Amino acid sequence: MELLIGKVVKSHGIRGEVAVEVFTDEPDVRFAVGEVLHGKQAGKKRDLTVKTCRPHQKRLLLSFEEVPDRTAADSLRGMQFFAAPLEREEESEEYYDHELISLKVIHEGEQVGEVTGVMDTPNRKILEIDYAGREVLVPFVIDFVPEIDLDGGTLTITPPEGLLDV
C-alpha cells in the first residue's frame, strides 16, 4: 500500500523549485535532502531526488537533482508523491489513518459497524463509523475507544449515552 504524501502545486522562482502541498505527518522524514520521491503524473511515474527543502507559507519548497530550472519545474505541476507507510513502534499508541479504516467496530460485545474514515482536527482525530447503515462520528480518545486490535481487525468503542443516537 502506498500513501499520498504530497502534491506539486506550482513552480517557485527561477531556480527550479516547486511548492508542494504536504499530506504527511512526517515531512522532515519524507522530504529530507537525499530522499528519492516516487512521483505520478498523468499516468507516468518518475523518481526525483530531493536537493533542497524549506518551509514556505504552509507548504514546502523543494528542488530536485533532476530538475535544473523553472521550465522543468513547471512541467511537474500536479505531480503526486507516494510512499510506503512508515514503520511504527510496536508499543506506540499512535495509529496511522489507513490502519484504522476498515476496522470492525465492537460495542457492548457485538459488532455494530466499521470505520469508514478518519477526520484530522486540530486537537484530535475523529472516527467516521458506519453504524447500522448511518454515519456517526466518534472522537478518537481513550475514553471512547479503549481498545484497538489491529491483528484482529477490531476497535472497541464505549461512547457516552446518546452519542450513537445523533
N, C-alpha and C positions, 0 to 999 in steps of 0.2 A: 504494500500500500504506500502510495506517495501522497504527501500533503502539499497543498499550495502554500508557499512561504512568502511570496512576493510577486509584484507585477510592475513592469516598467510603465510609468505614466507619461513621461516625456523626456526629451534630451534637456541638458542644462549646460549652458556656457558653450565655449568653442573647443574645449579640450577633450570631448568625447564622454563626458559624464552623463549619467541618466538619473532621473528621480524615480525612486522605487517606493511603492506603497507596500508596507510590511504587514504580513499576516501571520507572524510567528511570535511566540513568547520569548524566543532566544535569538534576537537579531545579532547579538555580539558573536554568537557561535556560527549561525547560518551564513552571515555575510562578512566573516573575518577575512582579512587580507590573505590571499593564497588559496582560499576555498574555491572549488570548482562548482559553479552553479549549473544545474540542468534546466535549460530553458525550452519552452514550447511556444511556437507562434505560427498560426495559420497552418497547423498540421506538420510543421517542420521542427526538428529538435536540434538544439545547439548547446554545446558546453562552453561556458565562459569562466575565466579565472579572474577573481576579484583582485584588482590592482590597488585601489584606494576605496575607503568607505568613511563617510562622515555624515552626521545628522544635519537635517535642514528642514525646518517647518513641518514637523511631524512625519517626515519621510527620511529616507536615506539617499544620499548622493553617492553613486558607485561609478567607478571607472574599471574597465576590464583590459587585460593584456591584449586581447584580440580586437579591441575597438580603438583605433588611433585618433579619430576626430569626430566632429559633430555630425557629419554626413552619415558615418557608420552608426553613430549613436541614435540618430533619427530613425534608422531602419529597425531599431529594437522596440519602438513604441508598441505596447500591447503584449510584449513577451511576458509569459508567466513562468515563475521558477518553482520547481518541485523538488522535494527531498523526502527521504525515508524518515519516519518518526525517530526522534532521539530516544535512546535507551534511558529509562528512568531507574532510580534506585529501588530495589525490591521493597524496602521498608517505607518508602516515600508515601505520604498521604496526599500527594498531588496526582491528578489524573489529567491526561490529555482528553480533549473533547471526543476524538474518534474512539477512545477506549470506552466511553460512557454510552455513546449512541448504539442502539440496538440491544442494550441490556434489558432483560426481562425484569419487570417491577413487581416486587413482593410486598404485600400489605396484609397484616394480620395473618401471616402464614399462607396466603394464597396469591397466585399470580393474577395481577389486575391490569397489566398493561406492559408498555415498552417505552423506553426512552427514544424519542424521535429527533431530538435536537438539544443543543446547549446554547444558551444566550450568555454572552460575557457582558457583565455590567461593571461599573467602576468598583463596586465593593465585593461582588461575588458572582459566581456562576448561578444560573437558573436553569433547571432541567425542564425541558418540554416533554411531557409524557402523554402518550395516547392511553387514556384511562376510560375504558368502557366505550370506546368509539368517539370520545371527545378529548380535546386537548386541555390539559391542566398544567399549570406552572408551579414547580416546587423549588424553593430556594435550596441550593446545594450547600447545606450546613449540617454539621454533625447531629444536631437535634432532630432534623427531619430526614436525614439519610445516614443512619447509624452504621450501616454495613454494606460493603461493596465486595462482591466475589467475582473478580474478572475471570478466573479459571472456570467458575460455574456459570458465568454469563448472567448473574443476577445482581440486583440492587434492592435493598430493603428500605422502605420508607415508613416513617412514623409521623405523619403530618398532624398538625393541631386540628381539632374538630372544626369542620366547616370548610377547610382549605380545598378538599376534593369536590365540594358541592358548588363551588364558584363557577 
